[in-house]
């Protein structure tokens, strides 16, 4: 049966955003990608469609399935939701294999033929041993594959996925795209919210463009991406990193690097990847890019630079001195990290203004104030009255940038700082970080899967390969 969902008269408010969507229609067996700038209303539309409650949001809509008004939320039987943050959706205390088994027990599609979670996990590229781990022992890509495995097994005619490929390297992104094509092959309708236009081009039959709470364009994928008629779509396309101008700033090197690793070896127990005999130095004002496959150890390498891990062999140094406990205590606030997952770095039960005022390092007499940075990043001060779950992922990521820069770091690790940002905001966020580095002579380790971003903004790029090998140690891109 060719099922369809109609959503009519979708109205509501979320802070400064007013949502007003007269009509949208989604068909089973069709993939629709929803694009638009951060905070434009994309995720609110998905929330209304699924019927999942979102505290603090006032939404109303008339939703029908196959022409019949829906009396209960669609997520219970007809819609499976893949949220923007798999780590938050999964139970942090339970092995992911047990969580997958619960889908088999309570929501399994009667027509689904694979018999066990282990067989299903193999279909999404996970090993049996991965099922024994809790979510924080898996990479972001592996967490996403667990959620997709659940979607494959669950009874649902439609899948709603919010930014399913954010923060993934190209290989993992390709794997996730292939898995979504497998989902579509089961006859389901896919509704995918994404800021990645490459993903939209690879997957979508149709594209819906949001801007300031309204739908400003709908059409076939080729038409929207090749000959867009809305300014919102044109802006997103024009702001792709490959179109950025090169960064012209030349770093001023000091006698001693800010951070150095000398013949460092490190690995976790039972881990498949280790870092072996790593040598790296980063000087004041220098922006060093770091890329490599998901799970290869990029964040681990960054944490060694930050003194969060102790090398098994070799030495880590700050300002040329050995990294002792005393040195770490003395310099800690000068060494900061912009986390890959902003949701996990803000206390969930505190308002954002409390997180800034009570838990952020004192910025003393810094050159930039919170108001200055928020204005530059196009953030409204009213957002600070909300909790982290009441702002969009892109807004929270930009607030995390404001927070970390107020600490006035001398060395800053940026772990996928733009993975949750649409094309129009991504450049603004990256340039805010790089301009700060130039103005304050701060060293930056910029981790990204987007080689275009690294090519445009880093002086040099390091490629981390499986086995913990830094390819050529310092791979010049420019």
N, C-alpha and C positions, 0 to 999 in steps of 0.2 A: 504494500500500500504506500502510495506517495504521500507522506505526511508533510504538513507545513505548520509553522508557528507564525502567528500574526501578533504584533505588538502595536497597539494604537493608543494615542493620547498619553504618551509617556511624558509626565511632567514631574517636577520636583526641584528641590534646592539642596545644595551641598556647599555650605559656606558662601562664597561669592558667586558660585556657579548656579545658573538657572538652566534646567534641562527642559527642552520642549521638542518632542519628536512626534509628529502626527501619525506616522505609520512606517513600520519596517516588517519585512516578510522574509522568512528563512525556510528553505526546502530541504527535505531529507535527500541525501546523495549529492548535495552541493556544498562547496566550501566557500564561505564568505569571510573575507578579512576586513576588520574594522580598524582604520588608522586615524590618526589625528594627534595634535600636540598634547603634551602632558596636561592633565586637568581639563580636557575638552569634553569629558562625559562618556568616554568609551567604556570604562569599567562600571560606571553607574548603569549604563544600558544593559550590560551583561548581568549585573545583580538583579535588575528588574525582570529580565528574561527568565532567570533561573528561579527567582522567588526567594533566594537566600537573604536572611535579614542582615542589615547593615546598621548598627547602632548610630544614632545621631543623624541619619539621613531620612529625608521626607520625600518618598517616591510614591507615585500612583500611576497605574496603567491598566488598560483593558487588554488582557492576553487571551488568545484563543488557540486551540490545537485542533487542526482539521476543521475549522469553522465553528467549533463548539467552545463556549467560554470555559476557562479553567477555574475550577472551584478550589483547587489545592495547588501549592507551589509545584512547578514542573520538575524541580530537582529530585523529588521523591521517586518518580518513576520514569520520566521522559527525558530529563536533561542531566548529564554528568558534567560536573564543573571541575576543571583543572585550574586551580587558583594561581595567582601571580607568584606566590611564595610557597613552593612545595614543602620547604622545611617547616613552615608554620602549619600547613595543613596536616602533615604527618605527625603521629604521636611520638614525641621525642624519647619516650621511655620504653617503647615497644619495638621489637625487631620488625623490619619492614616485611619480612615473609609472613609473619602473623597478621599484620595489617592487610596484606594482600589476601590471606585466607579468609578474612572477615567478609570481603567482597564476595568470595565464593559461597560463603554461608548465608549472607543476608540479601545480596543484591545481584546474584548471578543471573545472566541472561540464559533462559532455558535452552536456547538454540546453540549456546557456546559449547564447543566440542573438546577443548583442551581440559584435561582432567585435574591437574594439580597446579598450585602456584609455581612450583619449580619448573614445570614444562612451560608455563606462560612466561616466566621471567627470562627463559632462554630465548623466547620469541622477541623480546625487547633488548637483547644483548647483555643480560646480566648473568653472572655465575651463581650457582647454588650457594656458595659461601657468602655472597652479597646479601642473601635473604636473612642471614643470621645477624646482620648488623643493624644498629639503630640509625636513624636518619643522619645524625651529625658525623657518622663514620663514612658517609657516602659523599661523593662530589655532587654539585648542583645538577649536572647532567644525569647522574645516576638516580637522584631523587626524582627528577622529571620522568625518567623512564619507568620508575615504580608507579607513578601516577598514571602514566599512559597504559601500563599493564592493567591497572584497575579499570580504566575506561574500556579497554578491550573486552574485559570479562563482564562488566556491569550491564544490566538492562537499561538501555537509554537509546532513544532515537536520535538525540542531538548531543554533541559535545561542545561545551563552551570552554575555550582555553585562553587565559589571560597572560600574554607575553610568554609563550611556552619555550622560546629559544634564547631568552635574555641570558647573557653571561656565558654562553657556550662557545667553544672554539668551532672552527668551520667543520671539522670532522664530526663532532658531536651534533652540531646543528643539522648537518646533512642526515645523520642517523635519525634525529627527531622528526625531520620533515618526512623521511621514508616511513616512519611509524605512523605519522598522521595520515599518510596516503593509504596505509594499511587499514587504519580506522575508517577512512572514507570507503575503502573497498568492501567493508562489511555493510554498506548501505546507509551509514549514519550521515546526518548533516553536521558539518563542522562550522563553528562560529569562532574565529580566531582574532583576538585583539593583539596587534603587534605594531611596533614602531620600525621594524626591520623591513624595508621595502623589498629586499631580496627574498625574504620569506614569503611576502605577499605575492610576489611574481611567481615563485616556485609552486605555490599551493592554491591560490585563490581562483575561483571561477568569477567571482564578483568582489568588488571593493566598495565599502561604505566609508565616507570621509566625515569625521566629526570636527566641529570647530565651535568653541564657546557654547557648548550645550545643544547645538543644532546639527542636523545632517545637512551638509552643504553640497554633497555630490554622491551619486550612486551610479555604478556602471560596470561593464565587463573589465577585467583586470587590464588587458592591453590598452583599452581606451583611456582608463584613468591614469595609468602610469606613462603612457606615450603622449597623450594629448589631453591633459587635465584642463578642466575649465574653471575650477575653484582656486582661489588664491591660497587656501590652506593646503591643497594637494601640491600646487606648484612650489610652495615654500618648502615642504617636506622633501621633495625631490631635489630641489636646488641646494639644500643644506647637507647633502650626503658628504661624508668626510673626504672622498676623493676629489671634491670640488674646492676644498679649503685651500687658502694660500699657505705657503710654507712659513714656518716660524723662523724669524730672522735673528733672534736673540743668540748671542755667542756667550757661553758660560765663562765666568772668571774662576780659574782653578787656583786653589790655595795649595800651600806646600803639603799639608796633610789632607787626605780625603775626609769628608764627614763620616763616612761609613766604609769599612773594608772587611772583606772576608779573605782569610789566607789559608788555603789548603783545607777547607772545611768539609767534613763528612758528617752527615746526619741522616737518620732514618727512624721510623716508628716501628715497634714490634709487629711482625706479621704483615708489614706493608709491602706492596708490590714495587713501589718506587723509593729510591733513596737518592740523596745528594752525595756525590763523591768527589773529593779533592777540588772543591769549588774555589775559585779566586775571582774577586770582584771588588772594585772600588768606585765610589761615587763622590764627586767633589761638590763644593758649594755652587749653587746656581745651575747645576747640571740636571737635565732631565734624561733619565735612562729608561727606555722602554723594555718591557719583559713580556714575551709571548711564549706559547707552547701549548700542547694538548691539555684538555681538562684532566685533572688528577695527577699531573706529572710532577707537581711540587712547587709551583710558582708561589703560592701563599706561604708555604713552608720556608722557601728561600727568603721571602720578605720578612717573615717572623724571626729568622736568624739575624737579619740586619737590624731588627728592632730590639734584639735582646730578649725576645719572648721564648726562644728555644736556645738551649746551650749546645754548642757543637760537641759531637762525640770525639772528634779529632780536629785539629787546626785551631785557628784563632779568629775571633770577631773583635773589631776595634771601632771605637768612636773617637773622632778627632785625633786619631793616631795612637790612642792609649788602649791598653787591654780592657776588655769589657768585663769588669769585676762587679760584684753586687753593689759596692760603694759607688762606682761610676754610674751604674744604672739608676740608683736612687737619686743621684745628683743631677743627672741630665734627662730623667724620664720624660718630663713635659715637653722637651725639645724634640722628641722622637714620637711622631704621631702616625696613626693609620686611619685612612678612610676606607671603611669596610665595604666588602662586596654586597652585603645584604643589610641595607639600612634598617630594615624592620627589626633585626636582631640586635642592633646597636643602640636603640632607644628603649627605655623602660616602657612597657606597654600600658601601665596604669597611671603614668604621670602625663600631665599636659606637656606639650612641647616647650612652653615657656619655662616650666619647672625644670625640664631636662637641661635647658640652656643655663638657667640661673643657679641651680643647685648642684649640678653634676659636671659642668664643663670647666676646664682649667681657666684660671683667671688670665685674661688677656692683657692686663696692665694698661699700658699706654700705646696699644697697637695702632698702626696707621689706619686700619679699616675697622669700622664699627659693625655691629650686627645689622643695623639699619642699612648701612652702605652696601654690605654684601647681599642682603636680601633684595635690595633695589636692583643691584646689578644682575642678580639671578632671576629677576622677575617673580619674586615671591611677595605675597601680601602679608603684612604683619598679623592680620586676623587669623592666619593659619596657626599661629603659636598658641591660640586658645584651645586647640583641638588635641586629641590624643594621636599617637602615630597611626592607628588603624583608621583614622578619620580623614586622612589626606591621601592623595594618590601616590603610587610608588615613585613617580618622577619628582613630585614635590618633596617627598621625604628624602630622596637622594640629594636634592639640592640643599635642603636644610642640613643634611649631614656635612656637605661641603662647607657651608657657613660655619658650622660648629667647629670643625677641625681647623679651619684657618684662623678662627678667633684665638686658638691656643698658641699661635705664632710659632709653628714648628721650624726647626732648622733642617730636619729631615722628615719627609712625608712619603709614606707608602700609599698609593692610590690603587686599590684593588678593584678593577672593573668599574671606575667611577661614573661611566656614562652608559652602562649596560641597560639601565631602566629608563633612559631618556630618549625621547623622539628626536628626529634629525634636527629640528629647528632649535631645540634646547641643548643638544649635545655639544655643539661647538661653543656655545656660551659658557657651559659648565667647564669644559676642558680649558678654554682660554682664561677663565677666572683663576684656575689653578696655576697655569703656566705664567700668567702675568704676575701672580703673587710670588712665584719662584724667582722671576726676574727682578721684581722690585725689592725683595728681601734677601736675595742671594741664597735661597733655600734649595737644598738638594731634593730631587723627587725621583722615586721609583714608580713608574707608571705601568701597571699591569693591564693588559688588554688582549682580547682575542681579535680585535679589529686592527689589522695591519695598516689600513689606511690612516687610522688615528695616530698610530705610532710613527708612521712615515712622515706625517705632517707636523708632529709636535715634539718628538724626541731627537736629541742630538745623536744618540746611538741606540741600537736595539739589540738585546740579548735574547737568543732563542734557547729555551730550555727543552732538552730532548729526554725521552724515556731513558732511565738509567742515571739520571741526575747530571747529564753532560750539558754544559753551557757551550753551545756551538760556536767555536772560534772565540769564546769568552766575550768578545766585543765585536758584534757584527754591525758594520757600518751600513746604514740604509741610504743616507744622503750622499 
